[in-house]
Amino acid sequence: MSPGNALSPEALGLGMTSQRARDRMIENLRAQGGISDERVLNAMRQLPRHLFIDEALASRAYENTALPIGHSQTISQPWVVARMTQALLEFGQPQRVLEIGTGSGYQAALLALLVDEVCSIERIDELLRQARRRLRRLGFAKVRCRHDDGSAGWPELAPFDAIIVTAGAQALDPALFEQLAPGGVLVAPVGGRNGQQLLRFRRDADGISEEVLAPVVFVPLLPGLA
């Protein structure tokens, strides 16, 4: 699929991967609370999550749970994806978004349905190769991917209207905040073994403000390439 186009037969799915399964997922997200942005819900209703995981797990694609994608990484549970995406959009429509941690490519694809440009960094080469193939097959040409250590962002393409970090860190590199445009928003899980909090940072005239959104559990943000 390409953003705005009809789903292919593969993307439409059957049974546990069908449109009905996606509709149930959206109903469950509404019932759980905390997700109210119709743009996010409609994009998730359209996006075939089952194509971003191993075929053996496809029947679980629309459950509200994280699923393994290999290399000790996961695709985040739908509620967390929705909450993080909504948090990026609540102060206005970002044009350019940086994602730290491409993973399966699902979050990047969701963002591509909602914003003008997505720049995504992944440190694990094989995961990035798989994500690129998925994104290309589904027509997400405006997602720009890079194999690199993303902990310090992508300074060559800065500034960004929004930054989303999809792995947990004890603390964020100050370089990420330097790459936020005025009014920009950064959403990231922060914390260690004693627990993580989903935080939203916003750059304004007075500096960087911080807001706690929800307790979360993410795989750790690791340095270097793999």
PADO-825489 format. One record per residue: residue number from 1; x, y, z of N, C-alpha, C in turn. Coordinates in nm, 2 decimals. Example, Ala and Ser with C-alpha at 12.3 -4.5 7.8 and 13.67 -1.06 7.14 Angstrom:
<atoms>
  nr   n_px   n_py   n_pz  ca_px  ca_py  ca_pz   c_px   c_py   c_pz
   1   1.32  -0.57   0.78   1.23  -0.45   0.78   1.32  -0.33   0.78
   2   1.28  -0.22   0.71   1.37  -0.11   0.71   1.29   0.00   0.79
</atoms>
This chain:
<atoms>
  nr   n_px   n_py   n_pz  ca_px  ca_py  ca_pz   c_px   c_py   c_pz
   1   0.08  -0.12   0.00   0.00   0.00   0.00   0.09   0.12   0.00
   2   0.04   0.23  -0.06   0.10   0.36  -0.04   0.01   0.44   0.04
   3   0.06   0.54   0.12  -0.03   0.62   0.20  -0.15   0.68   0.12
   4  -0.27   0.65   0.17  -0.39   0.70   0.11  -0.45   0.61   0.00
   5  -0.37   0.50  -0.04  -0.42   0.41  -0.14  -0.49   0.29  -0.08
   6  -0.56   0.22  -0.16  -0.63   0.10  -0.12  -0.53  -0.01  -0.08
   7  -0.57  -0.09   0.02  -0.49  -0.20   0.06  -0.48  -0.31  -0.04
   8  -0.36  -0.37  -0.06  -0.35  -0.48  -0.15  -0.41  -0.61  -0.08
   9  -0.44  -0.72  -0.15  -0.49  -0.84  -0.09  -0.41  -0.89   0.02
  10  -0.28  -0.88   0.01  -0.19  -0.93   0.11  -0.21  -0.84   0.24
  11  -0.22  -0.71   0.22  -0.23  -0.62   0.33  -0.37  -0.63   0.40
  12  -0.47  -0.66   0.32  -0.61  -0.68   0.37  -0.62  -0.79   0.47
  13  -0.55  -0.90   0.45  -0.54  -1.01   0.54  -0.67  -1.09   0.54
  14  -0.67  -1.20   0.62  -0.78  -1.29   0.63  -0.79  -1.33   0.78
  15  -0.92  -1.36   0.82  -0.94  -1.41   0.95  -0.88  -1.32   1.06
  16  -0.78  -1.37   1.13  -0.72  -1.30   1.25  -0.63  -1.18   1.20
  17  -0.61  -1.17   1.07  -0.53  -1.06   1.01  -0.62  -0.97   0.93
  18  -0.75  -0.98   0.93  -0.84  -0.91   0.84  -0.87  -0.77   0.89
  19  -0.95  -0.70   0.81  -0.99  -0.57   0.85  -1.07  -0.57   0.98
  20  -1.15  -0.68   1.00  -1.23  -0.69   1.12  -1.14  -0.70   1.24
  21  -1.03  -0.77   1.23  -0.94  -0.77   1.34  -0.88  -0.63   1.37
  22  -0.85  -0.56   1.27  -0.80  -0.42   1.29  -0.91  -0.33   1.36
  23  -1.03  -0.35   1.31  -1.14  -0.27   1.37  -1.15  -0.31   1.52
  24  -1.14  -0.44   1.56  -1.15  -0.48   1.70  -1.04  -0.41   1.78
  25  -0.92  -0.41   1.72  -0.80  -0.35   1.79  -0.83  -0.20   1.82
  26  -0.89  -0.13   1.72  -0.92   0.01   1.75  -1.03   0.03   1.85
  27  -1.13  -0.06   1.85  -1.23  -0.06   1.96  -1.17  -0.08   2.10
  28  -1.07  -0.17   2.10  -1.01  -0.20   2.23  -0.92  -0.08   2.27
  29  -0.86  -0.01   2.18  -0.78   0.10   2.21  -0.87   0.21   2.27
  30  -0.98   0.23   2.21  -1.08   0.33   2.26  -1.12   0.29   2.40
  31  -1.15   0.17   2.43  -1.20   0.12   2.56  -1.09   0.13   2.66
  32  -0.97   0.11   2.63  -0.86   0.12   2.73  -0.84   0.26   2.78
  33  -0.87   0.36   2.69  -0.86   0.50   2.73  -0.72   0.56   2.70
  34  -0.72   0.69   2.70  -0.59   0.76   2.68  -0.56   0.79   2.53
  35  -0.64   0.73   2.44  -0.62   0.75   2.30  -0.75   0.81   2.24
  36  -0.74   0.94   2.19  -0.86   1.01   2.14  -0.84   1.07   2.01
  37  -0.71   1.07   1.96  -0.69   1.14   1.83  -0.74   1.05   1.71
  38  -0.84   1.10   1.65  -0.90   1.02   1.54  -0.80   1.00   1.42
  39  -0.71   1.09   1.40  -0.61   1.07   1.30  -0.52   0.95   1.32
  40  -0.48   0.93   1.45  -0.40   0.82   1.49  -0.48   0.69   1.48
  41  -0.60   0.69   1.53  -0.68   0.57   1.53  -0.71   0.53   1.38
  42  -0.75   0.62   1.30  -0.78   0.59   1.16  -0.65   0.53   1.08
  43  -0.54   0.59   1.11  -0.42   0.54   1.05  -0.38   0.40   1.09
  44  -0.40   0.37   1.22  -0.38   0.24   1.27  -0.48   0.14   1.22
  45  -0.60   0.18   1.20  -0.70   0.10   1.14  -0.66   0.06   1.00
  46  -0.60   0.15   0.93  -0.56   0.12   0.79  -0.43   0.03   0.78
  47  -0.34   0.05   0.87  -0.21  -0.01   0.86  -0.20  -0.16   0.89
  48  -0.15  -0.24   0.81  -0.15  -0.39   0.83  -0.04  -0.43   0.92
  49  -0.06  -0.43   1.05   0.04  -0.47   1.15   0.10  -0.61   1.12
  50   0.01  -0.70   1.07   0.06  -0.83   1.05   0.17  -0.85   0.95
  51   0.19  -0.75   0.87   0.30  -0.75   0.77   0.43  -0.71   0.83
  52   0.43  -0.66   0.95   0.55  -0.61   1.02   0.61  -0.71   1.12
  53   0.56  -0.83   1.12   0.60  -0.93   1.22   0.62  -1.06   1.14
  54   0.68  -1.16   1.21   0.70  -1.29   1.15   0.56  -1.35   1.12
  55   0.55  -1.42   1.00   0.43  -1.49   0.96   0.37  -1.58   1.07
  56   0.46  -1.64   1.14   0.41  -1.74   1.25   0.34  -1.67   1.36
  57   0.36  -1.54   1.38   0.29  -1.46   1.48   0.18  -1.38   1.43
  58   0.15  -1.39   1.30   0.05  -1.30   1.23  -0.09  -1.30   1.30
  59  -0.13  -1.42   1.35  -0.26  -1.43   1.41  -0.27  -1.35   1.54
  60  -0.16  -1.30   1.60  -0.16  -1.22   1.72  -0.13  -1.08   1.69
  61  -0.13  -1.04   1.56  -0.08  -0.91   1.52  -0.17  -0.80   1.58
  62  -0.30  -0.82   1.60  -0.39  -0.72   1.65  -0.43  -0.73   1.79
  63  -0.36  -0.81   1.87  -0.37  -0.81   2.01  -0.29  -0.69   2.07
  64  -0.33  -0.65   2.18  -0.27  -0.53   2.24  -0.15  -0.58   2.32
  65  -0.05  -0.63   2.25   0.07  -0.68   2.32   0.19  -0.66   2.23
  66   0.31  -0.65   2.29   0.44  -0.64   2.22   0.47  -0.78   2.17
  67   0.54  -0.79   2.05   0.57  -0.92   1.99   0.72  -0.91   1.95
  68   0.79  -1.03   1.96   0.93  -1.03   1.92   0.94  -1.02   1.77
  69   1.05  -0.95   1.73   1.08  -0.93   1.58   1.23  -0.98   1.56
  70   1.29  -1.05   1.65   1.42  -1.10   1.64   1.53  -1.00   1.69
  71   1.65  -1.05   1.71   1.76  -0.97   1.76   1.73  -0.91   1.90
  72   1.65  -0.98   1.98   1.61  -0.93   2.11   1.53  -0.80   2.11
  73   1.46  -0.77   2.00   1.38  -0.65   1.98   1.24  -0.69   1.97
  74   1.15  -0.59   1.99   1.01  -0.61   1.98   0.94  -0.50   1.90
  75   0.82  -0.54   1.85   0.73  -0.44   1.80   0.64  -0.40   1.92
  76   0.63  -0.27   1.95   0.56  -0.23   2.07   0.41  -0.26   2.06
  77   0.34  -0.27   2.18   0.20  -0.30   2.18   0.13  -0.18   2.12
  78   0.01  -0.20   2.05  -0.06  -0.10   1.98  -0.09   0.02   2.07
  79  -0.13   0.00   2.20  -0.17   0.12   2.28  -0.05   0.21   2.30
  80   0.07   0.15   2.32   0.19   0.24   2.34   0.22   0.31   2.21
  81   0.21   0.24   2.09   0.24   0.31   1.97   0.14   0.43   1.95
  82   0.01   0.40   1.98  -0.09   0.50   1.96  -0.06   0.62   2.05
  83  -0.03   0.59   2.18  -0.01   0.70   2.28   0.11   0.78   2.24
  84   0.22   0.72   2.20   0.34   0.80   2.16   0.31   0.88   2.03
  85   0.24   0.83   1.94   0.21   0.90   1.82   0.12   1.02   1.85
  86   0.02   0.99   1.93  -0.07   1.10   1.97   0.00   1.21   2.04
  87   0.10   1.18   2.12   0.18   1.28   2.20   0.26   1.37   2.11
  88   0.30   1.31   1.99   0.37   1.40   1.89   0.28   1.50   1.83
  89   0.15   1.47   1.82   0.06   1.55   1.73  -0.02   1.65   1.81
  90  -0.01   1.64   1.95  -0.11   1.72   2.03  -0.08   1.87   2.02
  91   0.04   1.91   1.99   0.07   2.06   1.99   0.07   2.11   1.85
  92   0.03   2.03   1.75   0.03   2.08   1.61   0.08   1.97   1.52
  93   0.07   2.00   1.39   0.11   1.90   1.29   0.26   1.91   1.26
  94   0.34   1.81   1.30   0.48   1.82   1.26   0.50   1.78   1.11
  95   0.60   1.85   1.05   0.63   1.82   0.91   0.74   1.71   0.90
  96   0.85   1.73   0.98   0.96   1.63   0.97   0.98   1.57   1.11
  97   0.97   1.43   1.11   0.99   1.36   1.23   1.11   1.27   1.23
  98   1.18   1.26   1.34   1.30   1.17   1.35   1.25   1.06   1.44
  99   1.28   0.93   1.40   1.25   0.82   1.48   1.39   0.75   1.51
 100   1.41   0.73   1.64   1.53   0.65   1.69   1.49   0.51   1.72
 101   1.53   0.42   1.63   1.49   0.28   1.64   1.38   0.23   1.55
 102   1.42   0.21   1.42   1.33   0.17   1.32   1.26   0.04   1.35
 103   1.33  -0.06   1.41   1.27  -0.19   1.44   1.21  -0.26   1.32
 104   1.08  -0.29   1.34   1.01  -0.36   1.23   0.97  -0.26   1.12
 105   0.97  -0.13   1.15   0.92  -0.03   1.05   0.78   0.01   1.07
 106   0.71  -0.05   1.17   0.57  -0.02   1.19   0.54   0.12   1.23
 107   0.62   0.17   1.33   0.60   0.31   1.38   0.63   0.41   1.27
 108   0.74   0.38   1.19   0.77   0.47   1.08   0.66   0.48   0.98
 109   0.60   0.36   0.95   0.49   0.36   0.85   0.37   0.43   0.90
 110   0.34   0.42   1.03   0.23   0.49   1.09   0.25   0.64   1.08
 111   0.37   0.68   1.11   0.40   0.82   1.11   0.39   0.88   0.96
 112   0.43   0.79   0.87   0.43   0.83   0.73   0.29   0.86   0.68
 113   0.19   0.80   0.74   0.05   0.82   0.71   0.00   0.96   0.77
 114   0.08   1.02   0.86   0.03   1.13   0.93   0.12   1.26   0.91
 115   0.24   1.24   0.87   0.33   1.36   0.86   0.40   1.36   0.72
 116   0.46   1.47   0.69   0.52   1.49   0.55   0.65   1.40   0.53
 117   0.73   1.39   0.63   0.86   1.33   0.62   0.90   1.26   0.74
 118   0.95   1.13   0.73   0.99   1.05   0.84   1.14   1.01   0.81
 119   1.23   1.04   0.91   1.37   1.00   0.91   1.39   0.90   1.02
 120   1.43   0.78   0.99   1.44   0.67   1.09   1.58   0.61   1.09
 121   1.63   0.59   1.22   1.76   0.53   1.24   1.75   0.40   1.31
 122   1.83   0.30   1.26   1.83   0.17   1.33   1.97   0.12   1.34
 123   2.01   0.07   1.45   2.15   0.02   1.47   2.18  -0.12   1.43
 124   2.07  -0.20   1.42   2.08  -0.34   1.38   2.06  -0.36   1.23
 125   2.16  -0.39   1.16   2.16  -0.39   1.01   2.05  -0.48   0.96
 126   2.03  -0.60   1.01   1.94  -0.70   0.95   1.80  -0.65   0.97
 127   1.77  -0.59   1.09   1.63  -0.53   1.11   1.60  -0.42   1.02
 128   1.70  -0.34   0.99   1.68  -0.23   0.90   1.66  -0.28   0.76
 129   1.73  -0.38   0.71   1.71  -0.43   0.58   1.57  -0.49   0.57
 130   1.52  -0.56   0.67   1.38  -0.61   0.66   1.28  -0.50   0.66
 131   1.30  -0.40   0.75   1.21  -0.28   0.75   1.20  -0.21   0.62
 132   1.32  -0.19   0.56   1.32  -0.12   0.43   1.24  -0.20   0.32
 133   1.26  -0.33   0.32   1.18  -0.41   0.23   1.03  -0.40   0.25
 134   0.99  -0.40   0.37   0.85  -0.39   0.40   0.80  -0.25   0.36
 135   0.87  -0.15   0.40   0.83  -0.01   0.36   0.82   0.01   0.21
 136   0.92  -0.04   0.14   0.92  -0.03   0.00   0.80  -0.10  -0.06
 137   0.78  -0.23  -0.02   0.67  -0.31  -0.07   0.53  -0.24  -0.05
 138   0.52  -0.17   0.06   0.39  -0.11   0.10   0.38   0.03   0.04
 139   0.49   0.08  -0.02   0.48   0.21  -0.09   0.51   0.33  -0.01
 140   0.58   0.32   0.11   0.62   0.43   0.19   0.75   0.49   0.15
 141   0.75   0.56   0.04   0.87   0.61  -0.02   0.93   0.73   0.06
 142   0.85   0.79   0.13   0.90   0.91   0.20   0.96   0.88   0.34
 143   0.97   0.75   0.37   1.05   0.72   0.49   1.19   0.70   0.46
 144   1.28   0.79   0.52   1.42   0.78   0.49   1.49   0.71   0.60
 145   1.56   0.60   0.57   1.62   0.52   0.68   1.77   0.52   0.67
 146   1.83   0.50   0.79   1.98   0.50   0.80   2.02   0.40   0.90
 147   2.13   0.33   0.87   2.20   0.23   0.96   2.30   0.31   1.04
 148   2.27   0.33   1.17   2.36   0.41   1.25   2.32   0.40   1.40
 149   2.41   0.44   1.48   2.38   0.46   1.62   2.30   0.58   1.64
 150   2.17   0.57   1.67   2.08   0.68   1.67   2.07   0.76   1.80
 151   2.15   0.72   1.90   2.14   0.78   2.03   2.16   0.93   2.03
 152   2.25   0.98   1.93   2.27   1.12   1.92   2.20   1.18   1.80
 153   2.10   1.11   1.75   2.01   1.17   1.65   2.07   1.17   1.51
 154   2.03   1.26   1.43   2.07   1.27   1.29   2.09   1.42   1.26
 155   2.20   1.47   1.31   2.23   1.62   1.30   2.23   1.68   1.16
 156   2.27   1.60   1.06   2.27   1.65   0.92   2.14   1.69   0.87
 157   2.03   1.63   0.93   1.89   1.66   0.88   1.82   1.75   0.97
 158   1.88   1.78   1.09   1.81   1.87   1.18   1.78   2.01   1.13
 159   1.69   2.08   1.18   1.60   2.05   1.29   1.48   1.96   1.26
 160   1.43   1.90   1.36   1.31   1.82   1.35   1.19   1.88   1.43
 161   1.07   1.87   1.37   0.95   1.92   1.44   0.92   1.82   1.56
 162   0.96   1.70   1.54   0.93   1.60   1.65   1.03   1.49   1.64
 163   1.06   1.43   1.76   1.15   1.32   1.77   1.08   1.21   1.85
 164   1.09   1.09   1.81   1.03   0.97   1.89   1.14   0.87   1.91
 165   1.16   0.83   2.03   1.26   0.73   2.07   1.19   0.60   2.11
 166   1.22   0.49   2.04   1.14   0.37   2.06   1.22   0.26   2.14
 167   1.32   0.31   2.22   1.39   0.22   2.32   1.42   0.30   2.44
 168   1.43   0.23   2.56   1.44   0.30   2.68   1.58   0.34   2.72
 169   1.60   0.46   2.77   1.74   0.50   2.81   1.73   0.56   2.95
 170   1.84   0.54   3.02   1.85   0.60   3.15   1.85   0.75   3.14
 171   1.91   0.81   3.04   1.90   0.95   3.01   1.92   0.97   2.86
 172   1.87   1.08   2.81   1.88   1.11   2.67   2.00   1.20   2.64
 173   2.06   1.18   2.52   2.17   1.25   2.48   2.13   1.40   2.46
 174   2.20   1.50   2.51   2.16   1.64   2.49   2.15   1.68   2.34
 175   2.22   1.60   2.26   2.22   1.63   2.12   2.08   1.62   2.06
 176   2.00   1.53   2.11   1.86   1.52   2.06   1.78   1.65   2.08
 177   1.80   1.71   2.20   1.72   1.83   2.23   1.77   1.94   2.14
 178   1.90   1.94   2.11   1.96   2.05   2.02   1.90   2.04   1.88
 179   1.85   1.92   1.84   1.80   1.90   1.71   1.65   1.92   1.70
 180   1.59   1.96   1.81   1.44   2.00   1.80   1.42   2.14   1.75
 181   1.33   2.16   1.66   1.29   2.29   1.62   1.22   2.36   1.73
 182   1.21   2.50   1.72   1.13   2.57   1.82   0.99   2.52   1.82
 183   0.93   2.49   1.93   0.80   2.43   1.94   0.80   2.28   1.93
 184   0.92   2.22   1.90   0.93   2.08   1.87   0.90   1.99   2.00
 185   0.86   1.87   1.97   0.83   1.77   2.07   0.91   1.65   2.06
 186   0.96   1.60   2.18   1.03   1.47   2.18   0.96   1.38   2.28
 187   0.93   1.26   2.23   0.87   1.16   2.32   0.96   1.04   2.33
 188   0.98   0.99   2.45   1.08   0.88   2.47   1.05   0.81   2.61
 189   1.08   0.68   2.61   1.07   0.61   2.74   1.21   0.63   2.81
 190   1.20   0.68   2.94   1.33   0.70   3.01   1.32   0.63   3.14
 191   1.43   0.57   3.18   1.44   0.50   3.31   1.52   0.37   3.29
 192   1.54   0.30   3.40   1.62   0.18   3.40   1.54   0.06   3.46
 193   1.61  -0.02   3.54   1.55  -0.15   3.59   1.44  -0.12   3.69
 194   1.44  -0.01   3.75   1.34   0.02   3.85   1.21   0.07   3.79
 195   1.21   0.08   3.65   1.09   0.13   3.58   1.12   0.24   3.49
 196   1.04   0.24   3.38   1.05   0.35   3.28   0.92   0.43   3.28
 197   0.94   0.56   3.24   0.83   0.65   3.22   0.83   0.70   3.08
 198   0.71   0.70   3.02   0.71   0.77   2.89   0.70   0.92   2.91
 199   0.80   0.99   2.86   0.81   1.13   2.88   0.79   1.21   2.75
 200   0.73   1.33   2.77   0.72   1.42   2.65   0.80   1.55   2.69
 201   0.89   1.59   2.60   0.97   1.71   2.62   0.92   1.81   2.51
 202   0.92   1.93   2.54   0.88   2.03   2.44   0.97   2.15   2.45
 203   1.03   2.19   2.33   1.11   2.31   2.33   1.02   2.44   2.31
 204   1.04   2.53   2.40   0.97   2.66   2.38   1.06   2.77   2.41
 205   1.01   2.89   2.42   1.09   3.01   2.44   1.17   3.01   2.58
 206   1.11   2.93   2.67   1.18   2.92   2.81   1.27   2.81   2.82
 207   1.29   2.73   2.72   1.37   2.61   2.72   1.30   2.48   2.70
 208   1.33   2.38   2.77   1.27   2.24   2.75   1.19   2.21   2.87
 209   1.06   2.19   2.84   0.96   2.14   2.95   0.95   1.99   2.94
 210   0.91   1.93   3.05   0.90   1.78   3.06   0.77   1.74   3.12
 211   0.71   1.64   3.07   0.58   1.59   3.11   0.58   1.44   3.12
 212   0.53   1.38   3.22   0.52   1.23   3.23   0.38   1.19   3.18
 213   0.39   1.09   3.08   0.27   1.04   3.02   0.21   0.91   3.07
 214   0.30   0.81   3.09   0.26   0.68   3.14   0.38   0.60   3.17
 215   0.36   0.50   3.26   0.46   0.40   3.29   0.47   0.30   3.17
 216   0.59   0.26   3.13   0.61   0.18   3.01   0.72   0.08   3.03
 217   0.73  -0.02   2.94   0.85  -0.11   2.94   0.90  -0.12   2.80
 218   1.02  -0.08   2.78   1.08  -0.09   2.65   1.22  -0.16   2.66
 219   1.26  -0.22   2.54   1.39  -0.28   2.54   1.49  -0.16   2.55
 220   1.61  -0.19   2.60   1.71  -0.08   2.62   1.76  -0.01   2.49
 221   1.79   0.12   2.50   1.86   0.19   2.39   2.00   0.16   2.40
 222   2.06   0.09   2.30   2.20   0.05   2.31   2.29   0.13   2.22
 223   2.41   0.15   2.25   2.50   0.22   2.16   2.56   0.13   2.05
 224   2.63   0.19   1.96   2.70   0.12   1.86   2.62   0.05   1.75
 225   2.68  -0.02   1.66   2.61  -0.08   1.55   2.62  -0.24   1.56
 226   2.52  -0.30   1.50   2.51  -0.45   1.51   2.46  -0.50   1.37
</atoms>
